[in-house]
Amino acid sequence: MATTPDPRRIDAFSEITRDLGICFGGDYNPEQWPREIWQEDAELMVRAGVNLVTVGVFSWARLEPSPGAYDFAWLDEVLDLLHAHGIAVDLATPTASPPPWLGILHPETLPVNPDGVRLAAGSRNQFTPASRVYRDRALAIATALAERYAAHPAVRMWHVGNEFGQIDFGDEAAREFQLWLRERYRSIDALNEAWGTLVWAQGYRDFDEILPPRRMPYLVNPAQSLDFRRYTSWALQRVFTEQRDAIRDAGATQPVTTNFMGFEPLTDLWEWAEEVDVVADDQYPDHASTTSSSDIALVQDLMRSLGEGRPWVLMEQAVSATSWRPHNLPKSRDRARLDSLQAVARGADAICFFQWRQARTGAERFHSAMLPHAGADTDVFETTCALGADLRRLRPIVGGRVEASVALLFDWPSRWAADEPGRPTQRLDTLEQVQRWHRALWRRGIAVDLVRPGADLSAYATVLVPHTYIVQTDAATALRAAVERGASLVVGPFSGVADGNAGILTGRSPVLLRDLLGVSGEEWVGLPDAPTPVVVEQTWATAPAEVEASVLGERLRAEGAEVLARFGAGHLSGAPAITRRRAGDGTAWYLGAIVSDDALAAVLDDALDAAGVTGVLPDRVLPDGVEAVQRGEALFLLNHGDQDRRVTLPGLRRDLLSDADVEGQLTLASGAAMVLIERHAE
């Protein structure tokens, strides 16, 4: 059962930033280094402007070298040293990486993969969240840490575990899954009905017969797979909440969090967000991708949205190259700066890295760090210091909010269900569609909040549904209410297909939105590899002369909606492809296919125009690579591209980064950033 974060602890994070300004630092692993290095670390942190470090994430074997035998002396010394240098600590429970002795003494704590192979200790994440033995050991060390350090003046935050995303298919998980299903369904008949087990003679006599979706001869029941994903997210969340509560019970009043991983598919972050006192995330965009800057902006909008608009923490990123991709590109100083300022623009009040000092040994020895192998006399460390100076200049930004008038629906269970095999096409990916739709808004300088289906939409002028496979009654009701009060709604293909158990809604699709959209379908079809032409029947907004569809289309008929475009050839020739319908004081658009980027952008422009939504700069579309975000009184301009770009500013403004006044047309150099406030806002 989710709980509401304690407002006092939410306020406690605001107290940290009021005291420190934007938090700046990263993971610090002093246990990996001799004691004489610690003093040098603290002095270099001060030089770089570091004011917050995460300590202890991977220190379980050092803190508890044998069962029940704790060694805190070294940690006492580290915390005292950091405090003496004015550096705050986000103290971690080390429970993401159990020591080898736990798996050796208790092999049942180790996870099992879908093929039934038990994984060995010797890496990290080697635990099953279902294991009571693991959770008891984790609680014991979390409690011991909290009892010892709850009142330590260096400790300003608590960090439980690390990057929750472990999954287990073993007997421990089977037992827990069965209990979870009993609680959810109450009777085996109810489960059989929800799962549709008459298909393939899968009817169960008792919950004890049900196993995790291990390797099977053919496809897994999609309802079983969906519930196992829900169970896994819940089980991992319980590991977090048990340790969080142990920390609080020991008297700690600091905010408690853990580090999310963007759209990582094993955890439902709408549920998790209700359990943390401040949202935190790890972000490693791959700049080999031409869309990396817009894709990570989407992740940052998600983090801000999970916290209901409150400032969030960028807990990890790389200052240069990672080491875990097949081919790892380094970051330039400009790129490292832009990545951090982009997060601040989209609501982060803490900018941290993995890690402070580059590891000499172990699997991450080539992962970049704020202080590299070559030491302080390096471009990378100079980049670290320069960023620290930039963030100190941005202290006035702390606490500011990004106000959005566009909502974008996203839901983890819907994504899970839509990812199951046995669909009309496996080429339709939920996250890819969300990224495409968000990118169109990013290029227009329009802020977006992500919202959970069924949430209150009264604050939004435009609502976007790129691909929401599961649409339940509460979500349909909220969408209808938004349009009737005057909002623009745009719904993408293959939405509203299934109920909450992944069962197909019978009738013409999308069943629960059919009346609102004024269009209905009878068939979802994969489209040929060659693009399918779509003929524009009515000119709207920036409608292109030629439109193409790919991947998936729907056999639709109009039932009160205007037909803006029709399929021009193939299996769906003549059928509506893009429609629009007035409803109440608003308007609803439906896309019956995955259409080309220019056509998608034109539909979105039509919807934005109807709702009176504009970007933060005068141009409808920003120059290539330029990002513009309004956070509080500050306008962030970031040029992610490889060419200088011209932008036009309304009014006289001052750049907080350079202290220069700017006005009218200006040139934003490649890799440059500005944070502008109106002169009267000083």
LONU-609927 format. One record per residue (C-alpha): x, y, z; residue number from 1. Coordinates in nm, 3 decimals. Example, Ala and Ser with C-alpha at 12.3 -4.5 7.8 and 13.67 -1.06 7.14 Angstrom:
1.230/-0.450/0.780/1
1.367/-0.106/0.714/2
END
This chain:
0.000/0.000/0.000/1
0.149/0.332/-0.106/2
0.183/0.606/0.151/3
0.201/0.981/0.117/4
0.551/1.124/0.167/5
0.594/1.304/0.496/6
0.568/1.679/0.415/7
0.833/1.752/0.676/8
1.082/1.538/0.490/9
0.990/1.693/0.156/10
1.053/2.030/0.318/11
1.380/1.891/0.450/12
1.515/1.860/0.095/13
1.417/2.222/0.033/14
1.605/2.311/0.350/15
1.916/2.141/0.209/16
1.906/2.346/-0.112/17
1.824/2.667/0.075/18
2.140/2.600/0.274/19
2.369/2.466/-0.002/20
2.218/2.607/-0.321/21
2.213/2.357/-0.606/22
2.365/2.036/-0.468/23
2.675/1.927/-0.658/24
2.879/1.611/-0.617/25
2.858/1.240/-0.673/26
2.910/0.888/-0.543/27
3.211/0.869/-0.314/28
3.365/0.529/-0.236/29
3.643/0.597/0.018/30
3.650/0.231/0.124/31
3.819/0.158/-0.211/32
4.115/0.381/-0.126/33
4.380/0.404/0.149/34
4.321/0.649/0.430/35
4.585/0.897/0.310/36
4.378/0.960/-0.005/37
4.075/1.075/0.193/38
4.223/1.409/0.297/39
4.322/1.483/-0.063/40
3.971/1.394/-0.176/41
3.811/1.635/0.068/42
4.043/1.919/-0.032/43
3.981/1.863/-0.405/44
3.606/1.846/-0.344/45
3.621/2.189/-0.186/46
3.825/2.315/-0.480/47
3.565/2.183/-0.724/48
3.270/2.326/-0.532/49
3.132/1.986/-0.429/50
2.879/2.017/-0.148/51
2.705/1.675/-0.144/52
2.839/1.320/-0.184/53
2.670/0.983/-0.164/54
2.863/0.746/0.063/55
2.833/0.373/0.125/56
2.636/0.245/-0.176/57
2.865/-0.058/-0.228/58
3.025/-0.090/0.116/59
2.836/-0.383/0.272/60
3.136/-0.619/0.275/61
3.349/-0.348/0.443/62
3.080/-0.254/0.693/63
2.989/-0.616/0.778/64
3.284/-0.839/0.682/65
3.125/-1.134/0.868/66
2.762/-1.191/0.967/67
2.672/-0.956/1.250/68
3.027/-0.820/1.289/69
3.011/-0.451/1.202/70
3.304/-0.218/1.134/71
3.198/0.147/1.144/72
3.527/0.307/1.250/73
3.635/0.395/0.896/74
3.293/0.543/0.816/75
3.302/0.752/1.135/76
3.630/0.900/1.014/77
3.503/0.968/0.662/78
3.184/1.141/0.777/79
3.374/1.355/1.027/80
3.627/1.453/0.758/81
3.358/1.549/0.507/82
3.167/1.750/0.765/83
3.484/1.936/0.862/84
3.519/2.043/0.500/85
3.157/2.156/0.471/86
3.048/1.865/0.252/87
2.706/1.713/0.317/88
2.642/1.338/0.289/89
2.367/1.135/0.130/90
2.425/0.819/0.335/91
2.335/0.495/0.159/92
2.225/0.160/0.286/93
2.465/-0.078/0.103/94
2.199/-0.337/0.035/95
2.213/-0.343/-0.347/96
2.531/-0.548/-0.336/97
2.535/-0.815/-0.063/98
2.873/-0.957/0.045/99
2.967/-1.301/-0.089/100
2.909/-1.466/0.248/101
2.535/-1.403/0.226/102
2.496/-1.597/-0.099/103
2.733/-1.871/0.020/104
2.559/-1.923/0.354/105
2.209/-1.866/0.212/106
2.197/-1.959/-0.159/107
1.821/-1.908/-0.154/108
1.891/-1.532/-0.141/109
2.039/-1.545/-0.492/110
1.814/-1.480/-0.794/111
1.711/-1.739/-1.053/112
1.672/-1.653/-1.421/113
1.380/-1.763/-1.644/114
1.572/-2.077/-1.744/115
1.600/-2.191/-1.382/116
1.969/-2.107/-1.343/117
2.062/-1.965/-1.003/118
2.297/-1.669/-1.047/119
2.618/-1.659/-0.847/120
2.756/-1.397/-0.613/121
3.056/-1.197/-0.729/122
2.902/-0.904/-0.915/123
2.625/-0.681/-0.777/124
2.245/-0.699/-0.747/125
2.279/-1.066/-0.649/126
1.963/-1.093/-0.441/127
1.600/-1.183/-0.477/128
1.358/-0.932/-0.326/129
1.139/-1.228/-0.224/130
1.397/-1.365/0.022/131
1.310/-1.306/0.385/132
1.671/-1.388/0.481/133
1.805/-1.121/0.247/134
1.552/-0.865/0.367/135
1.627/-0.937/0.733/136
2.000/-0.892/0.675/137
1.935/-0.574/0.478/138
1.711/-0.440/0.755/139
1.974/-0.521/1.015/140
2.249/-0.320/0.850/141
2.013/-0.036/0.757/142
1.899/-0.015/1.118/143
2.255/-0.023/1.251/144
2.357/0.259/1.019/145
2.056/0.471/1.107/146
2.098/0.423/1.481/147
2.461/0.528/1.457/148
2.434/0.819/1.211/149
2.080/0.958/1.230/150
2.208/1.258/1.427/151
2.546/1.295/1.257/152
2.573/1.656/1.132/153
2.716/1.550/0.795/154
2.417/1.332/0.706/155
2.155/1.539/0.521/156
1.983/1.264/0.320/157
1.941/0.886/0.316/158
1.977/0.673/0.005/159
1.824/0.322/0.017/160
1.981/0.056/-0.206/161
2.073/0.139/-0.563/162
1.895/0.126/-0.898/163
1.617/-0.116/-0.804/164
1.555/-0.346/-1.100/165
1.634/-0.697/-0.985/166
1.409/-0.981/-1.099/167
1.381/-1.342/-0.982/168
1.198/-1.646/-1.121/169
1.298/-1.893/-0.850/170
1.107/-2.076/-0.578/171
1.128/-1.784/-0.336/172
0.967/-1.559/-0.595/173
0.706/-1.826/-0.678/174
0.599/-1.846/-0.314/175
0.574/-1.468/-0.286/176
0.395/-1.436/-0.622/177
0.132/-1.684/-0.507/178
0.071/-1.486/-0.188/179
0.051/-1.164/-0.388/180
-0.205/-1.320/-0.622/181
-0.415/-1.446/-0.329/182
-0.428/-1.093/-0.195/183
-0.516/-0.947/-0.535/184
-0.782/-1.194/-0.648/185
-0.906/-1.357/-0.325/186
-1.033/-1.666/-0.510/187
-0.881/-1.891/-0.774/188
-1.202/-1.861/-0.977/189
-1.157/-1.483/-0.992/190
-0.799/-1.528/-1.111/191
-0.899/-1.779/-1.377/192
-1.164/-1.537/-1.503/193
-0.924/-1.240/-1.506/194
-0.649/-1.436/-1.679/195
-0.876/-1.606/-1.932/196
-0.729/-1.946/-1.848/197
-0.983/-2.136/-2.061/198
-0.745/-2.055/-2.347/199
-0.496/-2.343/-2.392/200
-0.650/-2.527/-2.093/201
-0.458/-2.322/-1.839/202
-0.723/-2.334/-1.564/203
-0.570/-2.350/-1.213/204
-0.716/-2.540/-0.916/205
-0.527/-2.344/-0.653/206
-0.287/-2.050/-0.623/207
-0.010/-2.294/-0.526/208
-0.009/-2.424/-0.884/209
0.093/-2.088/-1.029/210
0.457/-2.017/-1.108/211
0.643/-1.712/-1.238/212
0.650/-1.691/-1.619/213
0.959/-1.906/-1.658/214
1.083/-2.041/-1.990/215
0.791/-2.220/-2.158/216
0.743/-2.410/-2.485/217
0.559/-2.118/-2.641/218
0.403/-1.784/-2.550/219
0.323/-1.698/-2.189/220
-0.031/-1.597/-2.092/221
-0.010/-1.215/-2.122/222
-0.223/-1.166/-1.809/223
0.015/-1.385/-1.607/224
0.314/-1.194/-1.741/225
0.150/-0.859/-1.663/226
0.072/-0.958/-1.305/227
0.425/-1.091/-1.253/228
0.560/-0.754/-1.360/229
0.325/-0.584/-1.114/230
0.434/-0.825/-0.842/231
0.805/-0.765/-0.916/232
0.767/-0.388/-0.890/233
0.576/-0.432/-0.563/234
0.836/-0.673/-0.421/235
1.122/-0.437/-0.499/236
0.924/-0.146/-0.355/237
0.878/-0.343/-0.032/238
1.257/-0.383/-0.003/239
1.283/-0.004/-0.024/240
1.001/0.077/0.217/241
1.118/-0.172/0.480/242
1.459/-0.008/0.493/243
1.313/0.342/0.474/244
1.088/0.270/0.769/245
1.379/0.121/0.966/246
1.574/0.443/0.909/247
1.282/0.653/1.026/248
1.216/0.428/1.327/249
1.577/0.483/1.433/250
1.505/0.853/1.466/251
1.631/0.988/1.133/252
1.442/1.298/1.018/253
1.631/1.358/0.694/254
1.459/1.292/0.360/255
1.488/0.935/0.228/256
1.515/0.846/-0.140/257
1.657/0.599/-0.389/258
1.782/0.638/-0.744/259
1.535/0.563/-1.024/260
1.646/0.475/-1.378/261
1.419/0.672/-1.607/262
1.176/0.451/-1.796/263
1.340/0.132/-1.666/264
1.076/-0.135/-1.729/265
1.076/-0.336/-1.404/266
0.939/-0.073/-1.166/267
0.615/0.123/-1.180/268
0.747/0.465/-1.078/269
0.399/0.613/-1.033/270
0.368/0.375/-0.735/271
0.726/0.430/-0.618/272
0.708/0.809/-0.633/273
0.455/0.808/-0.351/274
0.713/0.643/-0.124/275
1.018/0.868/-0.165/276
1.066/1.206/-0.003/277
1.243/1.345/-0.308/278
1.259/1.196/-0.658/279
1.609/1.101/-0.774/280
1.725/0.955/-1.104/281
2.033/0.818/-1.283/282
2.075/0.938/-1.642/283
2.323/0.819/-1.903/284
2.213/0.951/-2.245/285
2.396/0.800/-2.540/286
2.511/1.097/-2.744/287
2.588/0.868/-3.035/288
2.211/0.893/-3.092/289
2.093/1.202/-3.280/290
1.788/1.225/-3.051/291
1.968/1.187/-2.718/292
1.905/1.545/-2.604/293
1.530/1.529/-2.658/294
1.509/1.174/-2.522/295
1.675/1.269/-2.194/296
1.455/1.580/-2.172/297
1.159/1.341/-2.168/298
1.315/1.148/-1.880/299
1.371/1.472/-1.691/300
1.011/1.578/-1.746/301
0.908/1.239/-1.607/302
1.113/1.292/-1.291/303
0.964/1.635/-1.235/304
0.616/1.494/-1.294/305
0.667/1.204/-1.053/306
0.734/1.459/-0.781/307
0.427/1.666/-0.876/308
0.647/1.949/-1.000/309
0.884/1.963/-0.704/310
1.261/1.987/-0.763/311
1.433/1.652/-0.808/312
1.783/1.505/-0.783/313
2.005/1.399/-1.073/314
2.181/1.134/-0.866/315
2.412/0.985/-1.130/316
2.547/1.076/-1.472/317
2.885/1.049/-1.645/318
3.122/1.344/-1.667/319
3.275/1.187/-1.980/320
3.252/0.829/-2.113/321
3.070/0.534/-1.961/322
3.227/0.188/-1.974/323
2.932/-0.046/-2.016/324
2.826/0.023/-2.376/325
2.995/-0.177/-2.655/326
3.149/0.150/-2.777/327
3.176/0.446/-2.537/328
3.202/0.803/-2.661/329
3.350/1.066/-2.430/330
3.182/1.397/-2.357/331
3.336/1.732/-2.438/332
3.335/1.999/-2.170/333
3.043/2.167/-2.348/334
2.846/1.841/-2.357/335
2.906/1.767/-1.989/336
2.794/2.120/-1.905/337
2.485/2.104/-2.128/338
2.375/1.770/-1.981/339
2.383/1.915/-1.631/340
2.224/2.250/-1.716/341
1.950/2.070/-1.909/342
1.858/1.882/-1.591/343
1.851/2.208/-1.393/344
1.632/2.366/-1.661/345
1.383/2.083/-1.623/346
1.360/2.098/-1.246/347
1.669/1.940/-1.087/348
1.809/2.104/-0.775/349
2.095/1.855/-0.741/350
2.354/1.761/-1.006/351
2.561/1.456/-0.915/352
2.782/1.203/-1.093/353
2.905/0.850/-1.076/354
3.160/0.884/-0.934/355
3.398/1.121/-0.752/356
3.729/0.937/-0.794/357
3.774/0.699/-1.087/358
3.807/0.338/-0.973/359
4.147/0.175/-1.022/360
4.010/-0.180/-1.007/361
3.682/-0.360/-1.063/362
3.430/-0.366/-1.343/363
3.391/0.015/-1.364/364
3.762/0.103/-1.384/365
3.711/0.274/-1.724/366
3.393/0.458/-1.628/367
3.476/0.829/-1.617/368
3.475/1.018/-1.289/369
3.492/1.376/-1.166/370
3.853/1.309/-1.064/371
4.011/1.078/-1.326/372
4.304/0.836/-1.301/373
4.539/1.111/-1.422/374
4.448/1.333/-1.128/375
4.356/1.697/-1.087/376
4.577/1.830/-1.369/377
4.330/1.717/-1.635/378
4.062/1.856/-1.863/379
3.803/1.635/-1.693/380
3.874/1.776/-1.347/381
3.877/2.128/-1.490/382
3.534/2.049/-1.637/383
3.421/1.942/-1.289/384
3.544/2.267/-1.134/385
3.391/2.484/-1.407/386
3.054/2.314/-1.365/387
3.068/2.369/-0.990/388
3.119/2.741/-1.056/389
2.826/2.748/-1.300/390
2.595/2.586/-1.049/391
2.693/2.835/-0.779/392
2.587/3.114/-1.016/393
2.247/2.947/-1.054/394
2.158/2.961/-0.686/395
1.865/3.198/-0.764/396
1.705/2.913/-0.965/397
1.665/2.687/-0.660/398
1.304/2.592/-0.591/399
1.174/2.725/-0.922/400
0.911/2.525/-1.109/401
0.842/2.442/-1.472/402
0.478/2.518/-1.551/403
0.329/2.299/-1.825/404
-0.005/2.328/-2.006/405
0.042/2.000/-2.198/406
-0.008/1.657/-2.041/407
0.126/1.335/-2.190/408
-0.019/1.003/-2.070/409
0.220/0.725/-1.977/410
0.160/0.412/-1.771/411
0.389/0.122/-1.682/412
0.127/-0.159/-1.677/413
0.002/-0.040/-2.016/414
0.356/-0.049/-2.150/415
0.414/-0.396/-2.004/416
0.097/-0.533/-2.161/417
0.171/-0.368/-2.495/418
0.518/-0.525/-2.505/419
0.390/-0.882/-2.492/420
0.439/-1.093/-2.806/421
0.147/-1.215/-3.016/422
0.043/-0.867/-3.132/423
-0.032/-0.737/-3.484/424
0.328/-0.611/-3.486/425
0.622/-0.612/-3.250/426
0.760/-0.301/-3.418/427
0.526/-0.070/-3.227/428
0.710/0.030/-2.913/429
0.533/0.240/-2.650/430
0.839/0.434/-2.533/431
0.949/0.507/-2.889/432
0.610/0.665/-2.963/433
0.617/0.866/-2.642/434
0.963/0.993/-2.739/435
0.845/1.093/-3.089/436
0.547/1.288/-2.962/437
0.744/1.454/-2.684/438
1.022/1.545/-2.930/439
0.777/1.751/-3.136/440
0.692/1.956/-2.826/441
1.062/1.980/-2.729/442
1.138/2.133/-3.071/443
0.867/2.393/-3.006/444
0.985/2.497/-2.661/445
0.663/2.371/-2.502/446
0.677/2.225/-2.152/447
0.516/1.886/-2.092/448
0.407/1.702/-1.778/449
0.372/1.325/-1.783/450
0.056/1.204/-1.615/451
-0.086/0.871/-1.511/452
-0.407/0.757/-1.683/453
-0.703/0.854/-1.469/454
-0.528/1.157/-1.316/455
-0.696/1.497/-1.292/456
-0.636/1.682/-1.621/457
-0.803/2.011/-1.531/458
-0.472/2.204/-1.534/459
-0.392/2.117/-1.896/460
-0.500/2.280/-2.222/461
-0.375/1.991/-2.435/462
-0.364/1.619/-2.356/463
-0.159/1.371/-2.561/464
-0.204/0.993/-2.568/465
0.071/0.858/-2.796/466
0.009/0.491/-2.719/467
-0.183/0.376/-2.412/468
-0.272/0.012/-2.473/469
-0.474/-0.022/-2.151/470
-0.748/0.235/-2.104/471
-0.983/0.181/-1.811/472
-1.301/0.364/-1.719/473
-1.137/0.623/-1.495/474
-0.891/0.721/-1.768/475
-1.164/0.745/-2.032/476
-1.376/0.959/-1.799/477
-1.086/1.197/-1.730/478
-1.011/1.235/-2.103/479
-1.376/1.302/-2.185/480
-1.401/1.564/-1.908/481
-1.086/1.738/-2.033/482
-1.219/1.772/-2.388/483
-1.567/1.881/-2.283/484
-1.427/2.165/-2.074/485
-1.221/2.288/-2.374/486
-0.896/2.093/-2.395/487
-0.743/1.953/-2.713/488
-0.693/1.575/-2.708/489
-0.478/1.377/-2.951/490
-0.487/0.996/-2.934/491
-0.244/0.771/-3.116/492
-0.307/0.431/-3.274/493
-0.349/0.102/-3.090/494
-0.470/0.285/-2.778/495
-0.758/0.176/-2.559/496
-0.720/-0.182/-2.677/497
-0.726/-0.376/-2.348/498
-0.858/-0.381/-1.994/499
-0.649/-0.388/-1.676/500
-0.588/-0.762/-1.711/501
-0.461/-0.725/-2.070/502
-0.787/-0.872/-2.205/503
-0.907/-0.719/-2.533/504
-1.207/-0.486/-2.500/505
-1.473/-0.625/-2.731/506
-1.658/-0.405/-2.976/507
-1.539/-0.143/-3.220/508
-1.219/0.016/-3.095/509
-1.115/0.213/-2.903/510
-1.419/0.096/-2.711/511
-1.416/0.342/-2.419/512
-1.315/0.642/-2.635/513
-1.523/0.571/-2.946/514
-1.798/0.826/-2.877/515
-1.549/1.095/-2.775/516
-1.334/1.053/-3.087/517
-1.620/1.004/-3.329/518
-1.439/0.719/-3.500/519
-1.425/0.345/-3.453/520
-1.216/0.056/-3.577/521
-1.257/-0.312/-3.650/522
-0.907/-0.431/-3.734/523
-0.544/-0.354/-3.644/524
-0.300/-0.444/-3.918/525
0.072/-0.443/-3.968/526
0.172/-0.227/-4.263/527
0.422/-0.326/-4.535/528
0.786/-0.228/-4.506/529
0.742/0.022/-4.791/530
0.569/0.339/-4.660/531
0.193/0.350/-4.714/532
0.073/0.677/-4.872/533
-0.186/0.882/-4.684/534
-0.391/1.139/-4.877/535
-0.468/1.470/-4.704/536
-0.832/1.564/-4.762/537
-0.843/1.887/-4.561/538
-0.563/2.134/-4.500/539
-0.497/2.198/-4.133/540
-0.228/2.390/-3.944/541
0.104/2.295/-4.101/542
-0.025/1.984/-4.281/543
0.237/1.851/-4.523/544
0.148/1.789/-4.887/545
0.247/1.424/-4.857/546
0.193/1.195/-4.559/547
0.321/0.843/-4.506/548
0.218/0.571/-4.263/549
0.422/0.277/-4.141/550
0.433/-0.007/-3.887/551
0.062/-0.027/-3.795/552
-0.269/0.104/-3.922/553
-0.635/0.058/-3.832/554
-0.943/-0.012/-4.040/555
-1.160/0.278/-3.922/556
-1.486/0.443/-4.006/557
-1.591/0.796/-3.917/558
-1.885/0.827/-3.678/559
-1.921/1.202/-3.650/560
-1.555/1.299/-3.689/561
-1.410/1.496/-3.980/562
-1.174/1.291/-4.192/563
-0.854/1.490/-4.238/564
-0.664/1.219/-4.424/565
-0.725/0.870/-4.568/566
-0.507/0.575/-4.655/567
-0.419/0.607/-5.022/568
-0.329/0.247/-5.104/569
-0.299/-0.106/-4.975/570
-0.516/-0.309/-4.741/571
-0.662/0.003/-4.576/572
-0.710/0.209/-4.894/573
-0.987/0.467/-4.848/574
-1.017/0.421/-4.472/575
-0.978/0.726/-4.244/576
-0.622/0.771/-4.118/577
-0.645/1.105/-3.932/578
-0.968/1.245/-3.787/579
-1.088/1.539/-3.578/580
-1.408/1.591/-3.380/581
-1.547/1.876/-3.174/582
-1.680/1.762/-2.835/583
-1.818/2.007/-2.582/584
-1.584/2.305/-2.579/585
-1.281/2.105/-2.697/586
-1.159/1.897/-2.986/587
-1.032/1.539/-3.018/588
-0.797/1.406/-3.288/589
-0.731/1.041/-3.367/590
-0.438/0.895/-3.558/591
-0.524/0.560/-3.709/592
-0.165/0.483/-3.800/593
0.196/0.556/-3.714/594
0.241/0.857/-3.942/595
0.559/1.032/-4.048/596
0.718/1.288/-3.817/597
0.605/1.589/-4.022/598
0.245/1.469/-4.026/599
0.251/1.399/-3.653/600
0.392/1.746/-3.590/601
0.118/1.901/-3.805/602
-0.157/1.727/-3.608/603
0.000/1.837/-3.283/604
0.031/2.194/-3.411/605
-0.341/2.190/-3.497/606
-0.425/2.073/-3.145/607
-0.190/2.323/-2.979/608
-0.330/2.610/-3.187/609
-0.685/2.515/-3.096/610
-0.591/2.524/-2.728/611
-0.385/2.844/-2.755/612
-0.064/2.673/-2.643/613
0.262/2.836/-2.756/614
0.630/2.793/-2.680/615
0.853/3.017/-2.471/616
1.009/3.182/-2.781/617
0.824/3.351/-3.070/618
0.916/3.092/-3.335/619
0.678/2.797/-3.371/620
0.973/2.563/-3.420/621
1.311/2.629/-3.259/622
1.633/2.614/-3.463/623
1.774/2.262/-3.490/624
1.941/2.154/-3.168/625
1.817/2.448/-2.961/626
1.626/2.380/-2.640/627
1.427/2.648/-2.457/628
1.276/2.594/-2.112/629
1.117/2.838/-1.871/630
1.180/2.748/-1.507/631
1.038/3.001/-1.268/632
1.172/3.342/-1.370/633
1.462/3.196/-1.570/634
1.465/3.114/-1.941/635
1.718/2.841/-2.025/636
1.860/2.837/-2.379/637
2.077/2.538/-2.470/638
2.234/2.466/-2.808/639
2.290/2.092/-2.835/640
2.376/2.115/-3.206/641
2.706/2.146/-3.388/642
2.625/2.483/-3.546/643
2.566/2.834/-3.410/644
2.198/2.932/-3.410/645
2.004/3.260/-3.407/646
1.722/3.312/-3.160/647
1.504/3.611/-3.080/648
1.439/3.718/-2.723/649
1.145/3.919/-2.598/650
1.282/4.206/-2.388/651
1.607/4.280/-2.206/652
1.753/3.994/-2.004/653
2.061/3.912/-1.802/654
2.252/3.586/-1.835/655
2.322/3.440/-1.491/656
2.613/3.236/-1.629/657
2.805/3.524/-1.787/658
2.646/3.825/-1.613/659
2.597/3.980/-1.958/660
2.288/4.168/-2.073/661
2.124/4.042/-2.393/662
1.828/4.156/-2.597/663
1.660/4.101/-2.934/664
1.830/3.868/-3.179/665
2.132/3.681/-3.051/666
2.365/3.408/-3.168/667
2.372/3.100/-2.950/668
2.701/2.927/-3.020/669
2.725/2.551/-3.066/670
2.747/2.389/-2.723/671
2.656/2.714/-2.548/672
2.404/2.775/-2.272/673
2.236/3.082/-2.131/674
2.016/3.121/-1.824/675
1.828/3.447/-1.870/676
1.622/3.648/-1.627/677
1.431/3.965/-1.702/678
1.602/4.272/-1.566/679
1.299/4.368/-1.359/680
1.306/4.021/-1.197/681
1.632/4.091/-1.011/682
END
